Amino acid sequence: MSNLSVTEALKLVDISKTTLYADISKGVLSCDVDAKGRKRIDPAELQRVYGKLKSEQNGTPNLNGTEQNQTHAIVPQNDPEIVLLLKSHIERLETEVSVAREREQNLMEMLAIEQQKTLRMLPAPKGTKKRWSLRNIFRLT
């Protein structure tokens, strides 16, 4: 839907012209100015500020969600076949997740075993040598 003139916007919303202009001047409602200098208002902006809009007289769909309701009417509600299909998908995914968790646990155990083997293969740490201190060299006995 394209931007609306002020009079078209007033037909969609239950407010006065002065209220509309006051909201525009306060910055509550934003509008654009066309090439001829007339104010044009986006219908989505009208809906944001004033809520649901009235339906237009010329038969174009309004913005209050009737199109969405028609979409929901097409989708069957609580169809047993769809419910069974979705349940089977959920069960399959749950088993896949449990198998993946078991695999991860096994891999973590194998990694810990390999780390222990690697540590055993390393040479033993060397003993620390005592350094001669000057006190021992010049010790008076």
Protein Blocks (a to p, Z undefined) as FASTA:
>chain_A
ZZddfklmmmmpccdfklmmmmmmnomagcdddfkopacddfklmmmmnopadddfkopa
cfeopmmmmmmmmpcghifklmmmmmmmmmmmmmmmmmmmmmmmmmmmmmmmmmmmmmmm
pccdddddddddfklmmpcZZ
